[in-house]
Amino acid sequence: MPQVSIGQQVVSALNLTNIRLDVGDILELQAADIGQFDYIIAHGVYSWVPMVVREKILQLARDCLTPNGLAYISYNLLPGWRMRGSLRDLLLHATRDVLVLKRNTARR
């Protein structure tokens, strides 16, 4: 939710009246309740949610886009994610001793 709060601050500071940021359970959203949009962005969700939620995201995109609307639904996959995943693995390996020291210090 902090991301939405930050986004709301930006929207307010720029006096943008045609932008809406929401937080909620995707499965509880109903197209009739939220209306239609020119742009729908679902970033960082589709990759890690169960199939039922993925289907709901696609249904909402279909039902809530204006006729010329555009939906952006990101999905993490290889090879595009491979570089970041490799970097993550490298950093975890390089800092493994730091994590052990931190745990030992916390026990004292």
N, C-alpha and C positions, 0 to 999 in steps of 0.2 A: 504493500500500500504506500510506502514512502515514495515510490516512483510516481504514483498518481498525484500525490500531494505536491511534489516538485513540478509535475506537469501542469497542475492547476495554477500554481504560482506563476509559471511562465505564461499560460493562457491569460491570466488576469493582468499581468504586467504589460503584455502586448495588446490588451483590450481586444482579444479575439472572441467574437461572438458566435462564430460558426463552428466551434470545436467542442466536442463533448468527450470527456474521459470518464469511464465507468469501472467499477470493481464489483464483481459478483460471481455467482456460481453459473457457469456456462449452461449447465443442464436446466437451470431454472429460467433462463431467458426465453421470452416469447417474442417472435417477430412483430406481432401486433402491438406489443407494449413499447418497443423501442424505436419503431419507425424505419424509415429508409435513409440510406447514406450514400454519398458519392464515393467515399473511401472507407474501407474497413481494414484495420490492421490487427492481425493476431500474431504478434512476434514472441517467440520463445515459449510457446504453449504446445503446439501441435505435436512436437517431437516426443514429449514425455507423458502425454495423457492417454487414458485407455481409449479403445476404439469407439465406444459409445460417445465420448466427448468429442472425438475427431469428427464423427458423423454429425454431431450437433453444430460444430463450428462450420462445417460445409453447408449444412441446411440454413443456418443463419446468414451466411454469406449469400447464398442463393436468394433467400427471401427478403433480405434487408438492403440489397444493393439497388440503386436506381438503375434504369435501363442502360445507361452508359457508365455505371459505376465500376470501381476497381477494387478488388480484394487482394491484400498482401498477406499471405500465410507462410511464415518462415518454417523451415524444417531442417534440423541438423542432420547431416549425413556425410559419409565419406565420399569423395576425397576432400570436399570443402572443409570439413571439420577436422580432418586428420592432422593438419599443421598445429591447430590449437590444442588438440588432444595430446600430441607428442610433446608440446611445450609444457603442458600441465604435468604430464608424467615425469618429464625431466626435472621440473621444479620440485615436485613432491620427493623425488629421489634425492635431489641435492640438499633438501632441507630436512630430511628424515631425522638426523641427529639433533637438530634444533627442537623438533617436536618431542623427542624423547627427553631431552633436558628440561623442556618446559613442563612436561608431565611430572618428572621427578621433583622439580622445584615446587610444583603445586602441592605435592604430597607432604612436603616438610612443614 
